């Protein structure tokens, strides 16, 4: 004997449709929308800054944003940043003025000369200028980057920092960064001691 299909009202709900109504799914979608919204806002701000600088200096200006989250264990300028910077520079190549907005605790100072030279290579025209904008903090290697520019734009609360090379040491399995000057001073103090 054949059974007849269950009435539509008695059928099981579609699992996908049910999942899409859960609070977890809705919060993920909202989070993705927030991230997209923030990206769109950042891109609009970048375009506004480029337009403002282009008007102020009466020439084509492009802006690169190079920021780090302070306190993050990998928040440092390093050689891994060179290739992505080149990719970004290719997208603004030919601008008469390139502006780098930098917010960084510093990092590997040995890559800064290369990065500044890369920025200069992508400038074109008679009014070439590399400008660094420091809205808040540019310390150590980031200060070196700023000093390699033709012009530094800073506000009342902006900071450049001392150039203080750091040396990694491992203590109890944890990498810590110590000022290179501390090693030099320790050696000098040991040399001054009387070894009788």
N, C-alpha and C positions, 0 to 999 in steps of 0.2 A: 504494500500500500504506500503510495507516494504522499509525502507531507507537503503541505502548502507553505510558502515562505511566510515568515513572521511579518505582521503588519509593520509599516515604517516606524510607528511610534515605539515598537518593542525592539527595534534593531539597536545594536551596540553603537555608541558614539564613536566617531572617527578619532583614533588616539592622537593624531597630529593636531586636529582642531581642539581637542581637549587640552593638550600640552600648551598650545598657544594662548590659552586663557589663564594659565597658572601665574601667580605672582612672580615666580622666579623667571619665567620666560619674558614677562612684561618688563621686569627690571633690567634684564640683559638688553632688550631692544631699546629701552630708554637710555641705558648707559651708552650703547653704540650711537644713538642719536646725539647724546651730549658730546661724545668725542668728535663726531662729524661736525656738530655745531661749533665746537671750540676750534677745530681746524679751519672751518670757513671764516670764523672771526679773526683768527691769526692771519690768514691769507689776505683778508680785507685790510687789516692793519698794515701789513707789509706793503700792499699796493698804495695805501694812503701815505705812508712814510716815503716811499719812492716818489710819488707825485709831489709831495711837499719839498723834498730835496731837489728834485728836478726843476721845480719852479724857483726855489731859492737860489740855486747855482746856475740856472739857465742852461742846463745841459742834461743829457740822459744819465739818471742815477738808478742803480740797482742795489737792493739790500739783501744781505745774507744774514741769517740769524744763527748764532753759534752760542748756545746756552747749555749750562749744566745744572743739575740739581745738587746743591751743596749738601754734603753729608752722605751722598751715595758712594759706595765703595769704588765704583768705576767712574766717578765724576772727575776726570782729568784729561787734559789734552794729551794725545799720544799718537804714535805713528799710524795707528789704525784709522785715524781721522783724515789722513791725507787723501786716500782714494775717494771717499765720499765728498770731500771738499772739491776735488777736481771735477767730479760729476756735477756738482752744484754750480761751479764756476763756468762750466761749458754752457749751462742754461742762461747765464747772464753775460757771456762773452761778447765783446764788442761795445759794452757800455763805456762811456767816457769816465764815469766815476762809479767805483764799487765801494759800498759801505758795508762794514761788518759790525753788526750789533753783537757784542760779546759780554757774557756774564759767566765767569768761570773762577774757580779757586786756583787754577794753574794747571801744571802737569809737566810734561817732558819738554824742557826748553830747547832740546836739540832739534826738534821738528819745526820750530817757529820760523826760522829763516826760510826754509823750503816753502812753508805755507804762505808767507808774505810774498815771496818771489812768484809763487803760483798765482796769487791774486793780481799782482802787477802784470803778469804775462797776458791776462785776459782783458786788460784795459786797451781802449782804442781811441783815436782822435787827438785833437790838439790840446784838450783840457783834461788830460789824464790825472786822476787823483784816487788814491786809496785812503779811505776815511774809516776810522774805528769809532763806534758809538758805544759808550759805557754808561748804561742807564743806572747801574748799581755797583757791581764789583768786578774788577779784573785784576786778579792777584798773580804774582810770580810769573809763570810762562805767559799768562794772558796779558800781563803788563808788557812783556817783551813784544807780544803781537801788536799791542797798541803803539809802542814806541817805534815799530817798523812802518807805521802809517805816515802819510803826509800830514794828516790832521786828526786830532782826537776831539770828539764832542762829548762833553760831560755835563752833568747837572750839579746842583748844590750838594746832593747826597752821594754822588758817584765817588768811587775809590779805585785808585791804582794801588798796588802793593809792593812790598820789597821783593827783590829778586833773590830768592833763597833756595838754592838747589837742595833737593831732598834725596837721601840715599835709603834704599829699602834694607831693612834688617829683619831677621826672623827671631822673635822672642816667644818661647813656649809654643811654637807652631803657628804663631800669628805674625803676619807681615805688618811691620810698622815703618813709618817714614820718619827719618831723623834728619835734621838740618846738617848739611855737609860741613857747615861752619862749626858745629858741635864737635865733630871729629878732629878738625884742625885745632880747635881750642884745647881739647883733651890732650892731644899730642904735645902741644906747646906747654901745657901745665906739667905733663910728665917730664918733659925735657928740663924744666926749671927746678924740679925736685932734686935734692941732694942725695945721690946714690952712694953713700959711704958705708 
